[in-house]
């Protein structure tokens, strides 16, 4: 399934991602990362509260470092990571659950916007279409940066996140014109029929295209441009909790193409 690019000015749903101050470093630099939220892959810095973070991990050179305690609250740089050794670094963030309740009409529109057909079908089957949407949601973000010239496979491994996007090749080696396959995993298994949004931002303009994952969980993306890229996806399932009827996961992967 090949990506066809369109330009879109407005979006109803907010995305969440991690954005570094740059994507290429030399050993000795400090990697500065902010958590961002908003529309059109532009957004603003998230005002972080420490209790919203479940984990922050650094995957580099076949090692995993826990950075959770180093995440800084507020709306400044949330992570300051020393770039010690050369290699491709993947940083992952998983948030804690938060609760939201929407009126039935707004919730139904939100489900349509995100192509959450499984939830729409279940609400119809149980005659709950006119009921409010009570949802626990969790944000998950991945970002790839390069330190020095040596690349490794840190960016192409599954990290065990509940919802993740795994590149088919090292993101530091992706170039304009490449066709790259990305795999969407939910609880470690390929997520068939998920609608992913593929974003590119350059010179203040954002290009976006929705694309559905194939049976093996993959989407094929033509890298038509350089600049900043993001792939985002939402997964929602029923939950038996007393407070909410649904559990959603919002995932994103950010990388840069020179």
Backbone torsions as a table, in degrees:
resi	resn	phi	psi	omega
1	UNK	NA	109.1	-172.8
2	UNK	-89.9	144.1	-179.3
3	UNK	-78.9	127.7	171.8
4	UNK	-111.2	128.8	-170.9
5	UNK	-90.4	137.5	170.8
6	UNK	-130.8	163.5	177.5
7	UNK	-107.6	132.9	-177.2
8	UNK	-133.1	131.0	-173.0
9	UNK	-90.1	-30.4	-174.3
10	UNK	-135.3	152.9	-179.6
11	UNK	-139.6	143.8	-178.7
12	UNK	-84.8	-35.1	-174.4
13	UNK	-97.1	145.3	177.8
14	UNK	-89.5	139.9	175.8
15	UNK	-99.3	166.2	177.6
16	UNK	-136.7	132.9	-178.3
17	UNK	-154.7	168.3	172.8
18	UNK	-105.3	134.9	-179.4
19	UNK	-127.7	121.7	176.5
20	UNK	-82.0	163.6	177.4
21	UNK	-68.9	-25.3	171.5
22	UNK	-158.0	175.8	-174.9
23	UNK	-113.2	-11.0	179.3
24	UNK	-126.2	129.0	-176.8
25	UNK	-128.9	167.4	170.1
26	UNK	-115.4	153.3	177.7
27	UNK	-53.8	134.0	-176.2
28	UNK	104.7	-19.6	175.8
29	UNK	-69.8	166.8	170.4
30	UNK	-112.2	124.6	177.5
31	UNK	-83.3	120.3	-178.7
32	UNK	-109.0	123.8	-175.7
33	UNK	-127.1	136.7	173.9
34	UNK	-117.5	143.7	172.3
35	UNK	-85.5	128.7	-174.9
36	UNK	-120.9	148.1	178.6
37	UNK	-141.1	143.3	178.5
38	UNK	152.6	-160.0	-175.2
39	UNK	-115.5	155.8	170.6
40	UNK	62.6	25.4	178.0
41	UNK	56.7	32.8	175.6
42	UNK	-119.1	-65.8	168.4
43	UNK	57.5	-163.7	-179.8
44	UNK	-144.5	167.0	-179.4
45	UNK	-69.0	130.8	179.1
46	UNK	-72.1	133.4	176.0
47	UNK	-81.4	92.3	-170.6
48	UNK	-74.4	134.1	167.5
49	UNK	-111.8	134.0	-172.4
50	UNK	-56.3	-34.5	-177.5
51	UNK	-69.3	-10.8	179.5
52	UNK	-83.6	-7.6	-175.4
53	UNK	-99.9	126.5	173.7
54	UNK	-92.0	-45.4	178.8
55	UNK	-159.7	147.8	169.1
56	UNK	-132.8	123.5	-175.3
57	UNK	-128.7	145.1	173.9
58	UNK	-109.4	123.2	177.1
59	UNK	-109.2	112.3	-177.0
60	UNK	-153.5	132.6	175.2
61	UNK	52.6	46.9	176.4
62	UNK	66.2	12.8	178.1
63	UNK	-121.2	154.0	178.0
64	UNK	-122.7	126.8	179.1
65	UNK	-116.3	135.8	179.7
66	UNK	-87.9	115.3	-179.0
67	UNK	-108.4	11.4	-172.9
68	UNK	-55.6	-45.2	-177.1
69	UNK	-70.1	-13.7	-177.8
70	UNK	-92.3	-7.4	178.7
71	UNK	-65.5	130.8	-173.5
72	UNK	-101.8	129.4	-179.5
73	UNK	-69.5	162.4	177.8
74	UNK	102.0	-161.6	-177.5
75	UNK	-122.4	34.3	173.4
76	UNK	-102.9	-156.6	173.7
77	UNK	-64.4	122.6	-176.5
78	UNK	-84.6	-25.2	179.9
79	UNK	-135.3	134.5	172.2
80	UNK	-122.0	108.0	-171.7
81	UNK	-117.2	121.7	177.0
82	UNK	-66.2	130.7	174.5
83	UNK	-88.0	89.8	-170.7
84	UNK	-85.0	-55.2	-176.6
85	UNK	-115.4	155.4	176.0
86	UNK	-65.6	151.6	177.3
87	UNK	145.7	173.7	175.6
88	UNK	-91.0	122.6	-178.4
89	UNK	-103.0	134.2	169.3
90	UNK	-114.3	127.0	175.4
91	UNK	-110.7	132.1	179.6
92	UNK	-121.8	144.9	177.0
93	UNK	-132.3	130.4	172.9
94	UNK	-122.5	127.0	-180.0
95	UNK	-90.1	165.9	171.5
96	UNK	-81.4	161.9	179.1
97	UNK	-64.2	145.0	170.6
98	UNK	-131.5	156.1	-174.7
99	UNK	-109.2	141.2	172.7
100	UNK	-143.8	144.3	175.1
101	UNK	-127.4	128.1	-179.1
102	UNK	-118.8	145.4	172.6
103	UNK	-57.5	154.3	-173.0
104	UNK	-53.2	-47.1	-176.7
105	UNK	-63.1	-44.6	179.9
106	UNK	-66.9	-39.6	179.8
107	UNK	-64.2	-41.9	179.5
108	UNK	-64.2	-38.7	177.2
109	UNK	-65.1	-42.1	179.1
110	UNK	-61.0	-40.1	178.2
111	UNK	-64.7	-40.8	179.1
112	UNK	-66.2	-43.1	-178.2
113	UNK	-59.7	-33.1	-177.3
114	UNK	-102.2	10.9	177.0
115	UNK	54.2	39.3	179.0
116	UNK	-87.6	67.1	-173.5
117	UNK	-64.5	-30.2	179.4
118	UNK	-64.3	-37.4	179.7
119	UNK	-73.5	-41.3	177.1
120	UNK	-58.3	-45.2	-179.1
121	UNK	-64.5	-42.1	-179.3
122	UNK	-67.3	-37.6	178.0
123	UNK	-65.8	-36.8	176.3
124	UNK	-68.3	-42.6	-177.6
125	UNK	-62.3	-36.0	-177.7
126	UNK	-98.4	10.1	178.6
127	UNK	57.5	40.4	-179.5
128	UNK	-111.8	13.6	-176.6
129	UNK	-59.2	-31.3	-178.3
130	UNK	-92.1	6.9	178.9
131	UNK	-92.6	150.7	176.1
132	UNK	-59.7	155.6	176.1
133	UNK	-93.8	113.7	179.2
134	UNK	-106.6	115.4	-166.8
135	UNK	-134.6	135.3	164.2
136	UNK	-96.7	131.0	-179.3
137	UNK	-127.1	149.8	-178.4
138	UNK	-134.1	132.2	179.5
139	UNK	-96.2	136.8	-179.9
140	UNK	-134.9	130.7	-177.0
141	UNK	-137.6	144.6	175.9
142	UNK	-129.3	143.4	174.8
143	UNK	-142.8	143.5	-179.0
144	UNK	-114.8	132.9	174.1
145	UNK	-134.7	161.6	-178.7
146	UNK	-118.3	133.6	175.7
147	UNK	-115.2	119.1	-178.6
148	UNK	69.6	-158.3	-174.2
149	UNK	-102.8	-25.0	-176.7
150	UNK	-73.8	129.1	177.5
151	UNK	-104.5	156.0	174.6
152	UNK	-140.9	-171.6	-174.5
153	UNK	-100.4	19.8	-179.8
154	UNK	-59.9	-30.1	-175.8
155	UNK	-85.2	-6.0	-176.3
156	UNK	-116.7	9.8	177.9
157	UNK	-94.6	150.1	168.8
158	UNK	-71.5	135.6	-177.1
159	UNK	-102.4	-5.2	179.5
160	UNK	86.9	8.9	175.7
161	UNK	-65.3	151.2	179.4
162	UNK	-57.8	-38.3	175.7
163	UNK	-132.6	123.9	-178.5
164	UNK	-147.0	161.0	-179.4
165	UNK	-122.1	117.2	-173.6
166	UNK	-109.2	117.9	178.2
167	UNK	-68.5	148.7	178.1
168	UNK	-81.4	-10.9	175.6
169	UNK	-147.9	163.9	179.9
170	UNK	-59.0	124.7	-175.3
171	UNK	-63.6	-25.3	179.7
172	UNK	-71.5	-14.4	-179.8
173	UNK	-102.9	0.1	179.7
174	UNK	-72.8	135.9	179.7
175	UNK	-130.4	158.7	177.6
176	UNK	-53.7	131.1	-178.6
177	UNK	99.4	-15.5	179.9
178	UNK	-68.8	150.3	165.9
179	UNK	-104.5	118.7	-174.0
180	UNK	-121.9	135.8	178.3
181	UNK	-98.6	134.1	176.2
182	UNK	-121.4	141.2	-179.2
183	UNK	-112.3	130.1	176.5
184	UNK	-97.3	124.1	179.6
185	UNK	-116.7	134.6	173.5
186	UNK	-121.3	118.5	-173.9
187	UNK	52.9	39.5	174.9
188	UNK	81.9	0.0	-177.3
189	UNK	-117.6	149.1	178.2
190	UNK	-57.1	134.6	-177.7
191	UNK	-101.3	102.2	-176.8
192	UNK	-83.2	133.8	175.3
193	UNK	79.8	11.3	176.0
194	UNK	-74.1	138.6	176.1
195	UNK	-93.5	111.3	177.2
196	UNK	-96.4	149.1	172.0
197	UNK	-106.3	128.5	179.0
198	UNK	-109.5	124.3	-172.8
199	UNK	-119.9	145.6	168.9
200	UNK	-135.9	132.9	178.2
201	UNK	-126.9	127.8	179.6
202	UNK	-154.1	136.1	177.1
203	UNK	54.1	39.2	176.1
204	UNK	77.5	4.3	178.7
205	UNK	-113.3	142.9	179.2
206	UNK	-117.4	130.2	174.2
207	UNK	-110.1	138.6	-176.9
208	UNK	-143.3	144.1	175.3
209	UNK	-144.5	125.9	171.6
210	UNK	-78.2	145.0	-178.4
211	UNK	-150.9	138.9	-177.5
212	UNK	-93.2	141.5	179.2
213	UNK	-75.2	148.3	179.1
214	UNK	-81.5	-178.3	-174.0
215	UNK	-60.4	-30.9	178.6
216	UNK	-88.7	10.8	177.1
217	UNK	83.9	5.2	-173.8
218	UNK	-96.3	153.3	167.2
219	UNK	-128.5	140.4	179.4
220	UNK	-101.8	122.2	-173.6
221	UNK	-118.2	124.0	173.3
222	UNK	-84.5	120.4	179.2
223	UNK	-83.2	89.2	-172.5
224	UNK	-83.6	-11.5	-171.2
225	UNK	-148.2	160.3	169.5
226	UNK	-87.3	-169.0	-178.9
227	UNK	101.0	-164.3	-178.2
228	UNK	-87.3	137.3	-179.3
229	UNK	-125.1	146.6	174.0
230	UNK	-143.1	139.9	169.1
231	UNK	-116.5	128.8	-179.5
232	UNK	-129.0	152.0	-177.7
233	UNK	-154.5	150.5	178.3
234	UNK	-123.5	138.1	176.0
235	UNK	-130.7	131.4	179.9
236	UNK	-131.3	136.6	-179.4
237	UNK	-136.6	158.3	176.7
238	UNK	-66.0	150.9	175.4
239	UNK	-134.0	150.8	-177.1
240	UNK	-97.3	11.1	-179.7
241	UNK	-65.5	154.6	-178.4
242	UNK	-69.7	-31.9	-173.6
243	UNK	-84.1	-35.3	-173.2
244	UNK	-128.7	155.8	176.4
245	UNK	-100.2	-17.0	-174.2
246	UNK	-136.7	147.1	173.9
247	UNK	-119.7	123.7	177.9
248	UNK	-117.1	154.5	177.1
249	UNK	-128.5	128.5	179.8
250	UNK	-113.1	112.3	-175.7
251	UNK	-113.7	149.7	176.1
252	UNK	-147.8	150.2	174.6
253	UNK	-130.9	126.3	-178.7
254	UNK	-118.8	137.2	175.6
255	UNK	-153.2	173.9	-176.7
256	UNK	-129.0	144.5	177.0
257	UNK	-118.2	124.9	-179.9
258	UNK	-77.8	NA	NA
